[in-house]
Amino acid sequence: MEWANQSWFLKNARQNMEGIGPVIEWSEANKYNSFSSYKGLAYFQHYQKIVGWLDSKNDLPPPIECNLDPIAECNLECGFCITQRYLRTYRDEVGPMRRLPDDYMLYLVDFLADWGVEGLCLSGGGEPTLHTGLPQAVKRAVSRGMKTSVFTNGTCLSDEIGEALLLCQWVALSIDAADQTTYHKIKGRSLFPLVIRNIERFVAWRKQNKSDVALCFKFLLLPENAATVYQACKLAKSLGVQDFHARPPDLERADVKGKAPEFDLQRLQEDLGRCHEEETKDFHVYTVSHKFSPDLHVAHNFNRCLASPLVIPILTDGNAYLCVDRKMEKAFKLGSCFPQPRNILQWWGSDKHRELIKSIDISKCSRCTWGEYNRQIEETVLEDKMCLAFP
């Protein structure tokens, strides 16, 4: 099986006047992967129920995933972070509770499992491994039959945390650099050697324990690091992780200090092509651009916000919000989950929830995490462009 097409750039890349040409985001042999938005088509029946609920024809089913932010603190200073607004600039937006109580997280996990939520992703709003309750929350979710995942910057890896992470389906490591100088420049701290040692330790633990957890080296493409993306890919491969993932950031948000990045698109395309040449059956490369325009800026190829009920984001203030892209924004608050998780049942699928989704003006949204899912709902459920009655 051919995992890396050595001439992929010559055959598939075409630079045009608008920006970056067609880019292979993953290999043909690995097209059924977690980063492909075509995964959304597996949620077709859920899509139908969302549309039915929006039309007041049926109840809204539980979300497939809970995106849980356990702590609103971080030990790095990444200027591109979409939660920098309330982590550093306007800390009072979070309120008095910047950390979910340990016991509450277990209580919440039990409720989510009973409700029918399938996945639990512990992420940020903050660095989740700074929360002492993370290991037990992961273990409880796994014991209740839920799939788990963790987003981490890789700076905090105790034996207890490592033991829990080995139970996850995947762990995303937000590294964003190939060397100490670049790391310090974009993250504000000189912790690169520590992070690399932690990855090496975790890779060894994974092997020793015969764990199936997929470790993903994440690399957000920034003007400060874009020229080193190939070096980062080679570093990821040498460390023994399973995946390397590169994509542009979202710096076009009104609440992020920064501006939309401008790249040497031809050079970037060539470097991404070289990354794909590093792929093997044990090391997968993802250069994701389908949620962006050809020049890697925000693009919306849908008309309505429809897919947000696939995921419930629960934050450290004890509230849930409509969308993972609009965290800690009062206008997008769905309701309280604290101290009683069952309160969710009072407002999930309520008229207020329905009208909030219907009121969304996508022209005021930046990059949409669920953009392709929104498009799928519009074109497969509302319009049936795939003629689903004919296999």
N, C-alpha and C positions, 0 to 999 in steps of 0.2 A: 504494500500500500504506500502511495506517495504522500508523505506528510508535508514536505516543504517543496514547493515548486521553485526551482532555482532561477527560472526566468519569469517569475510572476510579474515583475515590474514591467518588463518589455511587452508581455502579452496583454496585461490587464490595466496598466496605468496610462492615463492620457491626461496630460496637463492641458487645461483650457484657460481662457481669459478670465473666467469667473472665479477660479480658485483651484482647489485640489480636484483632480479627476477621480474616476472610479477607483476605489481602494478595496482590496480584499481585507475583510475584517477578521476572518478566521479561515482555516483551511477547509477544503471541501470534505476531507475525511472527518472533520470535527464540526460539521455544520449544526448538529443538534446539541447545542451547548447552552449554558446558563445565561450567557450574555446576548444571545440572539432574541430580539423582540418577537420573533415568530413563536416563541414560547407562549405568548399570549393566546394564540389560537387554541391551545390546550385548555384554556379557561372559557371556551365558547359558551358552555351552558351557564357559567357564572355571568358572562356578558348578557345573556338573554334575560337572566333574572334581574340584573341591574336595570336594564331597559324597561322591563315590566314594572319594576318598582317605581321608576321615574314616571311612568304612565299611570301609577296608582292601581296596577292590576295584581300585584303580589307583594309579599313582604320582602325586605332586603335580607339576603342571607348573611351569615357571619363573614368577615373578611378572611382571605386565605392566609394572610400573614399579619403579625404584629411587629411593627418597627419600634423598638423600645430604647429610649435614651435614659439610662439609669443615673447619669450624673452630668451636671452642667459645669464641669471644670476640665481643663486640659493643661498638659505640661509643655505644649509646644505653642508657637505663635505663627501659624500659617495664615498669610494674608489672603489666600484664596478661599479659606473656609467659609461655607455659606452660613454658618452659625456664629461667625465672629461678632455679629451685631449684639447678641445677648450674652456671649461668652466674655467679651471684653469691653465693648463700647458702651452698651446700655445694660449693665448687669441687673439693674432693678426690674427689667422686664420679666425676669424669671420668677420673682417673688421670693418669699422666705425659704422655700424648699428647693434647694439646688441639688439634692441627692435623695433618691427614693429609698425609704427604709428597707433594710434587708428582708425582714419578715413580710413586708408588703409585696415585695417582688415575687416571693414564693406563692403568696396568696393570689396575686394577679396571674401567675403562670397556671395555677390550678384552675382558675376561672376560665382562662383562654382555652385550655385543653378541653374543659367540659363544654364550652360554647361551640367547639368545632374548628377552632383556628389551627391550621396545620404547621405554620412556620413561625419561629421567633428569631428575629435579628436584633442583636444588641449592638447599638451603634452610638453616634453622637450627632449633635449637641454635647460635646465633651469626649473625653477618652474613657471608654467603658471599663477598661482594666484598672482604672483608679478606684473603682467601686469594689469594696470588699465582698459584696454579695454576689458578684458576677459568677464565680465558680458554682455556687449552690443553685443559682437561677438556671444556669445551663444544664446542670445535672438533673434538676427537677423537671425541666421541660423535656429532656430526653427520656426520663423515666415515665413521663406521661404520653410518650409516643409522638412528640413534636420534633420536627427537623429544626436544628438550630444553626446559627451562624453568628460571627462576630466581626465587626470592623474595628481595627486597632492600628495605632501607629507603631506598635512593636517595641515600645520603650520599657514596658513593664511586663516581665514574664517570670513570675515566681513558679515554683514547682506546682503549687496548687492551681494557678491559672492555666499552666500548660496541660495539666491533667484534664481540666475541663474542656479546653480547646480541642483536645484530641477526640472528643465526643461529637464535635460539630460536623456538619456536612461540608462547610467551607469556612475559611478564615481569610479575610481580606487584610493585607498588610499595606498600609498607606505609607509608602517610602518616598516616591517622587524624586529620587536623586540616584546618581551613580557614584558620587564621591562626597567627601566631607565638606568641601568648599561650597558646592551647590546646595547641599543639604542645609548647612547653616544659613545660607543666603535666603532660602525660601521658607525655612521653618523656624528660624530665630534661635536655635539651640544647637550646640555641638554634640549631638548624641548619635551621630551616624555609626561610629565604631560599636557602640552598645547595641544598636538596633541590628547590625549585621551579626554580632555574636548571638543575640537572642534568636535570630532566624536560624542560624546554624544549630543551636541547641534544640530548637523546635523540630527541625528537619530530622535530627538524630532521634528525638523522642518518637516522632511519627514512625520511623523505621523500626525502632526497638519494640514499640507496642503494636506494630502491624495495623496502624490506624488508617482508615480510608479518607481522612479529612483532606480536602484540597486546599493547598496554600497558594494564595494569589498575591504576587508582587504588583502593587498598584502604582501607576505612574501618571499623574495629571500633567498634561503637556502645557508648559508655561514658556514664555519668552526666555526665562532664566535657565531652563533645563532642556529645552527641545533639542538642542544640538547634541545632547548626551543620551537620547532615548535608546540608541543601539547599544551603548555601553551598559546602560541599565538593564537591558534585556539579557545581555551576555552575563552580567552579574547575577541576575535572577536565576538563570540556567545553571551557573556554577554553584549556586547555593543549594540547589536541589529542590526548589519549589516546583509545583505542578503547572502554574499558570503565570503568564505575564500579561498585564492589561494596561493599555495606554489609551487615553482619550483627552479631549480638551476639557477645561474647567468651565464653570458658569460664572464669568466675571461681568456679566451684563445685568446682574440684579441691582436694583436700586439700593439695597442694603449692604452691598459688598464694596469694600474699599479697593478699587482697581478698575481697570478698563478692559474691554474685550481685547484679547491678545491678537497680535498680528505676527504671522509666521512667514518664514521663507518656505513657501508651500512646496516648491519643487524639491528642495533639500529635505524637507520633512518627509515627503512621500518616498523618496529614495531610502531614507533611514528606516522608515516603517517597513519597507520592502525587505531590507536587510534583516530586520527583526524576524520576519516570517521565515527567512531562510534558516533560522536557528531552531525552528520547530522540529520536534521528534514525536514519537508516539507517547512519550512520557512527559513532554514539555510543550505546552500549548501557548500560542501567541494570539492575543486579541487586540486589534487596533480599531477601536470602535468610533465610528463617525456618523452612523445613520441617524442620530438624533440632532444633527447639526447641518448647517448649510454647506455648500461646496467650499466656502472660505472659512469653515469651522466657526461660524457664529450661530447664535440662536435661530432656530427655524421651527415653525409650527405647520405641520401638514395635516391638521385636523381642525375642526370648527367648534367642538364642544368638549367640556370637561365631563367625561363619562366613566373613566376607569378608576377613579380614586377609591371607591369602596372595596377594591381588591385588598387594600392594606389599611390598617388602623395605626397611625403614629401616636404613641403615648410618650409624653415628655416628663421631665423631672419636676415640673410644677404640678403633676398629678392630673393633667388634662390631656385630652385627645384632640388632634387637629385634623382638618380635612385632608391634608396632603403633605407628603414628605418634603415637598419643596417650599412649603409655607409654614414652617415650624415657628412656634411662639409668636404668631401673628394673631392678634385678638379677633380680627374679622373672620378668621378661618377656624376659630375654636368650635369644636363640636360639643364638648361637655366634659364633666368631671368623671374621673375614674378612681379618685382617692377620697376617703380611705376605703370605700366599698367598691370593688370592681364591678359588682352587679349593677351599679348605677348606669353602666354602659347600655344596658338593655332598655333604659328609659328614653334614650335619645338616639340610639343607633337605628337608622331607618325611619326616623320621625319625620313629620312634615317640615320641621325646621332643617333637618339634614337634607331633605329633598330640595327645598327651595334654595338652600345655600349652594348646592351644586348647580342648579339651574341659573343662578345669578352670576356665575363666574364669567368674567370677560377675559378670554384668553389673550387678548392683545395686551393686557397688563401683566401677563405672566412671562417669566424668563424661560430658560430651558425647562422642558417638562419631562420628568422622569418617565411618566406613563404616556408620552406623546404617541408612540406607535400603537399602544393599546387603545388609546382613544380613537385613532384612525381605524383600527381593526373593528371596533364596535360599530363605527359609522358605516364601514364598507362591507361588513359581513352580516351584521345583525339588522341594521336599519335599512341597508340597500341590497343585501345578498348578491354582491358583485361576483362572488365565487360560485354561484349557482350550486349551493350545498346539497340540493336534492339529487345531484348527479355526481357520484363518486368518480 
